Structure formats: C-alpha cells, structure tokens
Amino acid sequence: MANFTLPRITEKRYLAITATPLLADGTADGVITVVNTYCFKVGQCVLFKQGGAFLKAKIKRVISDTQFIVIDMQESVTTKNKLDMSSFLAGSTVELMEDKRPVIDLLEIDRAVYEEEPTVALRTHWVDWLGRSYDITNPVPVQLSEGSVEIGSVNAELEVQLSHQDNVPDAGDVADSVQIGDGQDILAIEPDGSINVNAKINPVKVGKVVHIAVAAANVEQSYAFTSDTKRFRFRTQESNVKSSIAYEVGGSSTGWTVRYGNFYEETDLDFSDGVTLYFQVNKPNQTVEILYWE
C-alpha cells in the first residue's frame, strides 16, 4: 500500500484534507485516479482544482485503492447519473472539504454490516478498508518491527522432522540435520558426549592419518600441519609409551605429557599461518600416529 494521510475525523465531522494530485485525467464517467483512496469515503464532499477552475462533487463509490467515482453534489449516491470529469487532467488536485458525517439509521447500520448466508455474521467476518474479504487472493498484510512478511499461495504440504534418529517418531522418518548457531559459531556434540559451544562453521573432510617412525628415545621430532587443518589427534601405537608435545622448538622436553595409552586432541583450529608440532617419546623404536582433519 502506498503512503497515505489518515482522514481526520471528529465525532460529527470529516475535517479537511489538503490537496491530492490526480495521477490520470478524469473520465466522462466520473472516475478519478489518485495515489491512494484510503482517506476518501462514500458521501464525502470533495473539491477539484485546475488552474483557476473549481468544482465541488460528491463521492459515489470507492472502486479500488487508487480510484473512486464522483457525482453531482445534489445527487444521491444511488443515482445512475454520471458527472463528466474529463476537463480535470492529470496534475490537477482534489481535496476533502470539511463536512458533516452522514447520519445513518441504526437499523441501516445493522443491515449494512450483516454478511449474508452462508457466512451469517455481523462483520466479525474480517474485511480490509475497501470492504474486501481476506482470502488467498487478498492476504492480510503483516508488518514487523523491521521489514515485512508477505504470505502468498502455498500449494504443497510442509512437514519438518526434528529427530536425530531415523524411524522416530514414525516408521520411515528420516532424521534431519539441525545446526544451532549465531552465524559465527555452532553448537557441537563431541565424541565423549560433551557440548562444544565454540565450534566454527567450517565443515571438515574425512580424517587423514600420518605415521611417524621414532628411532631414538627422548629426542625431539616435528611434524608440520597443513594450513587447512581444523582438528588433530596425537598418540603412540604402543600403550606402554609416554610422550610429550609442544608448539615451540625445544619445548617437548617440558611440554604437555600424554600418559600411557592416552591420546591428545585439539579442535576448532586455525592453522592458516602454519603450525608445527614438536614431540618426543620415552622409548626407542616407536611409531607416532597423527590423525588430522581439514
């Protein structure tokens, strides 16, 4: 809907509204086109101006959100007579004159708002400002605090399964993958069942394995990770071997100790600048395994 000016109304009168330009020439049938007809009501007195020419008219019918029909001031809105408005061209103006609101008998009000069978309702049947019923071709406009939502035709059945298992709750269901995040980090469930709230949104590939033969005990070795590495796991093949690791040259002798039969793992890594792991084991002739993901 285009911008509009709300009609100013007191208890008994319509108050004047400033001039609104015509978007098209008036017609011989009295049809007037403006940007929006929201403030115009049937029976109102309006004033047309073009140069030094003036004409008062009465609104007979509002036929759309941009057009209404006018008749002679002395005519009833039920008349079939037409008022020739072709002399008022696009760019001329129409304004709402201050005028009394029409007096309507209470019985006529009841009859006017009664919706015929099969609806049978006193206009609890919702309509828009032009009296049009809301339906699939005339959806209810929705305005949010920021932006808008337009609901159009839906011609398909929408079904969402939020289960982490197949065949749950119904046989044949296929589990969906659902991520929870803020656009930067996602919630991840680790192999031990713990929740990692710092998992970056960087999908990894299948893990790659590196085997490194270590001949001497307590002698520092090194391994340079690829710049795409996101996660790695370090261990020795034999369970009776202790190792230590560090990220600086010479640091493995006093670095992080990986106890017998255990492994060391890090996730959510950024190795884009290049990272080298330094390590040593306490027994000779061992094999170190590094499992990493990119």
DOZA-168927 format. One record per atom (N, C-alpha, C): x, y, z. Coordinates in steps of 0.2 Angstrom, whole numbers, plus 5000, padded with zeros to 4 digits. Layout:
# residues N
XYZ
...
END
This chain:
# residues 294
500449945000
500050005000
500450065000
500350114996
500750174996
500550215002
501050265003
500950315009
500250355008
499950365014
499350405013
499250445020
498750485019
498550535025
497950505028
497950495035
497350465038
496850525038
496150505037
495650555037
495550585044
495550645045
495450675051
494750675053
494550645058
493850645060
493650665067
493150705068
492950725074
492350685075
491950695081
491350655082
490850655077
490750725074
490250735069
490450755062
491150775061
491350805055
491950765052
491950765046
492650755042
492950825042
493650825044
494050885044
494350885037
494550945035
494850955028
495550925027
495650895022
496250865020
496550905014
497250915014
497550955009
497550925002
497650964997
497550944990
498050874988
497750834985
498050774982
498050774975
498650764971
498650774964
498250714960
497950724955
497650674951
498250634947
498250574946
498850534943
498650524935
497950534934
497750524927
497150574926
497050584919
496450634918
495850604920
495350644923
494750624925
494350594919
493850554920
493450524914
492750554913
492450544908
491750564907
491250534911
491450474914
491050434919
491250454926
491650504927
491750524934
492250494938
492650454934
493250414938
493850454939
494050454945
494650494947
495150444950
495750464948
496350414950
496850454954
497050434960
497450464964
497950414967
498450434971
498950384973
498650334978
498250354982
497850314987
497250344989
496750294989
496050324991
495850304998
496350295002
496250275009
495750325013
495950395012
495650445015
494950465012
494750435007
494150455004
493550405005
492950435007
492350395009
491750415005
491350365004
490750375000
490350435004
490050475000
489650535003
490050595004
490650595004
491050655006
491050705001
491150765003
491150824998
491850834997
492050834990
492750854988
492750914983
493350944983
493451004979
494050994974
493850994968
494350994962
494651064960
495251064959
495551124957
496051114951
495951154946
496451154940
496551224937
497151254939
497251324937
496751364941
496351404938
495851444941
495151414941
495051354939
494451314939
494351274945
493651284948
493551244954
492851204953
492851144956
492251104955
492151064962
491551074965
491351034970
490950974968
491150914971
490750854969
490650804975
490350754974
490150704980
490450634978
490750604982
491050534981
490450484981
490350454975
489850404974
490050334976
490650314974
490950244976
491650254976
492050214980
492750204980
492850134977
493150134971
493150064967
493750034968
494350064970
494950024971
495350064976
495950044977
496450084981
496750144978
496550154971
496850214968
496250254964
495650224964
495150264960
494450264964
494150324963
493450324965
493050364960
492350364961
491950394956
491550454960
491450504956
491150564959
490450584955
490050614959
489350634955
489250704957
488750734955
488550804956
488350804964
488550864967
488350874974
487650864976
487150874971
486450874973
486250804972
486650754969
486350684968
486450644974
486050594974
486150534979
486650484977
486950454981
487450404980
487150344976
486550344976
486250284972
486050304965
486150364963
486050384956
486350354951
486150344945
486450314939
486750374935
486650434936
486850494933
487650494933
487950524928
488750524928
488950594928
489450614931
489750684931
490450684927
490350724921
490950724917
491550764920
492050724921
492650754924
493250754920
493150744913
493650744908
494050814908
493750864910
494150934910
494650934915
494650894920
495150894925
495750844924
496250874922
496850824919
497350804925
497750764923
498250734927
498650794930
498850804936
499150854939
498750904943
498050904941
497550944945
497450914951
497150944956
497150914963
496350904965
496350864970
495750854974
495850854981
495450894985
495550894992
494850884995
494850855002
494250845005
494050905009
493450925008
493250985011
492950965018
492951005023
492650995030
491950985029
491650935031
490950925030
490650875036
490050875037
489650835041
489750765039
489750725044
489750655043
489050635042
488850585037
488150565036
487850535042
487250555043
486850525048
486550455045
486650405049
486450335047
485950305052
485350285050
484950255055
485250185058
485150175064
485450115067
485250055064
484650045062
484449985058
484849975052
484950035048
485350035042
486050005044
486350025049
486950005051
487049935052
486549905056
486449835057
486449795050
486049825046
485949795039
486549795035
486949855035
487549865031
488149815033
488149805040
488749755042
488549685042
487949665040
487749595041
487949565034
488349505035
488649475030
488149415028
487949405022
487449365020
487649285021
487149245021
487249175022
487649155016
488149105016
488249065022
488649095027
488949155027
489349175032
488949195038
488449235038
487949245043
488349275049
488549335048
488949365054
488949445053
488949475059
488949545059
489649575059
489949565053
490549585051
491149565056
490949515059
491549485063
491949445057
491649445051
491949425045
492449475043
493049465044
493549525043
493649545036
493649615035
493749645028
494349695029
494549715023
495049765023
494649835022
495049895021
494749955021
494349975015
494349925010
493949935004
493349885005
493249855011
492749805012
492849735008
493449725006
493549655003
493749605008
493449545007
493649495012
494349475011
494649455017
495349425016
495349355014
495749335009
495749265007
496449255003
496449204999
497149184996
497349244991
496849274988
497049324983
497049394987
496849404993
496949464997
497149455004
497849435004
498049415011
498149475016
498149455022
498149505027
498849535027
498949595027
499649625027
499949625034
500549605034
500949595040
501549635041
501649685046
502149725046
502549705053
503249695052
503649685058
503949745060
504349745066
504649805068
505249825063
505449775060
505949785054
505849745048
505549775043
505449735037
504749715037
504549675032
503849645031
503849575029
503249545030
503149475028
502549475023
502649445018
502049435013
501949365012
501349345014
501149275013
500749265007
500949225003
500649204996
500349144996
500249114990
499949044990
500448994992
500148944995
500548884997
500248824994
500548794989
500248734986
500548664987
500948664993
501248604995
501148595002
501248525004
501248515011
501948525014
501948555020
502648575023
502648535029
503148485030
503248445035
504048445037
504148455044
504848455046
504948405052
505448365051
505548315056
506148335060
506148355066
506648375071
506848315075
507048265072
507348205076
508048185074
508448165079
509148145077
509248075076
508648035075
508647965073
508147955068
508347905063
507847885058
507347845061
506747845058
506147805060
505847825067
506047885069
505747915075
505447985074
504847995075
504347955079
504047905075
504047915069
503647865064
504047825060
503847765058
504247725054
504347755047
504947755044
505047785038
505347855038
505247885044
505547955045
506347955044
506548005041
507248015040
507548075044
508048065048
508248115053
508548175049
508348235052
508648295049
509248325053
509748355049
510248385052
510148455054
510148475060
509948545063
510548575066
510748635064
511348665067
511048725071
511348735077
511148795081
511748835082
511648905080
512248945080
512049015079
512549065080
512449135079
512749165073
512849125068
513149145062
513949145062
514249135067
514949135068
515149065071
514849045077
514948985080
514348935080
514448875080
513848825080
513948785087
513448755089
513448705095
513648635092
514148605095
514348545093
514348495098
514248435097
514248375102
514948335101
515348335106
515948305105
515948225106
516448185104
516348115104
516248085111
516448125116
516348105123
515648125126
515248155121
514548175123
514548245126
515148275127
515148345129
514948395124
514748455126
514548505121
515048555120
515248575114
515748625112
515348685109
515448735113
515048795110
515448845106
516048825104
516548865100
516748835094
516248785091
516448755085
516348805079
516848815075
516748865070
516348835064
516048865060
515648845055
516148825049
516548775050
517048755045
516948685044
516548655039
516448585038
517148555037
517248495040
517948465039
517848405034
518448385031
518448325027
518548265031
518648205027
518748145031
519448145033
519548125040
520248125043
520848095039
521448125040
522048095036
522448065042
522848015041
523247985046
524047985043
524448005048
525148015047
525547965052
525947925050
526347885054
527047905054
527347915060
528047945060
528447895064
528947865061
529447825065
529947865069
529947845075
530447875080
530947825083
531547835080
532047785082
532347795089
532447855091
532847875097
532347895103
532447875109
532047895114
532247965117
531748005119
531948075122
532348125117
532148115111
532448155105
531848195102
531948255101
531348295099
531248285091
530648275089
530448265082
529948325081
529748325074
529248385072
528848355067
528248395067
527848375061
527448445059
527448465053
527148525051
526448515048
525948545051
525248535049
525148575043
524648555039
524448595033
524048655036
524048705032
523748765034
522948765034
522648705031
521948695031
521748655037
522248635041
522048585047
521548625052
521048585054
520548615058
520548575065
520848515065
520748475071
521248415070
521648395076
522048345075
522048305082
522348235081
522348195087
523048155087
523348155092
524048135093
524148075098
524448025096
524547965101
525147925098
525447875102
525847825100
525547765099
525747715095
525447655094
525447605100
526047605103
526047565109
525747595115
525447565119
525047595125
525547595131
526147575131
526647575137
527147635135
526947675131
527447735130
527147795132
527547845135
527347905137
527747955132
527348015130
527648065126
527448135128
527748175125
527648245127
527648295121
527248345121
527248385115
527248455116
527448495111
527448575112
527448605105
527348675105
527248705099
527948745097
528448745102
529048785101
529648735100
530148755096
530748715096
531048705103
531248645105
531548635111
531048625117
530348635115
529848635121
529648575123
529748515119
529448455120
529748425126
530348435128
530548405134
530248425141
529948485141
529548505146
528848525144
528548495139
527948515136
527348475139
526848465136
526248435138
526348355138
526248325144
526348255144
525748215142
525848165137
525248125135
525448055138
525048035143
525147975148
525047915144
525247865147
525247795144
524547775141
524547755135
523847735132
523347785130
523547855132
523047905130
523247945124
522847985122
522948025116
522848105117
523148145113
522948215114
522648245108
522148285109
521748315103
521548385104
521548425099
521348495098
520848495093
520348545094
519848555088
519748635087
519448655082
519248725081
519848765080
520348735076
520948765075
521048815069
521448865069
521648905063
522348905062
522548855058
523248845056
523448885050
523048935048
523248965041
523948995041
524249015047
524849045047
525448995047
525248935047
525748875048
525848855055
525848795057
525948775064
526348705064
526848705068
527248645068
527248615075
527148545076
527048515082
527748475084
528048495090
528648465092
528448405097
528848355097
528648295101
529248255102
529248215108
529648155109
529348105113
529648045113
529347985117
529947955121
529747925126
530247895131
530547835130
530347795124
530647735122
530847735115
531347705113
531547705106
531147655102
531247665095
530947625090
530147625091
529847685091
529147685092
528847715086
528147715085
527847745079
527247795082
527347855080
526847905082
526347915077
525647915079
525147925074
524847995075
524748025070
524348095070
523748085065
523148095068
522548095064
522348165063
522248195057
522048265057
521548275052
521148325053
520548345048
520648415045
520448425039
520548495036
519848515035
END
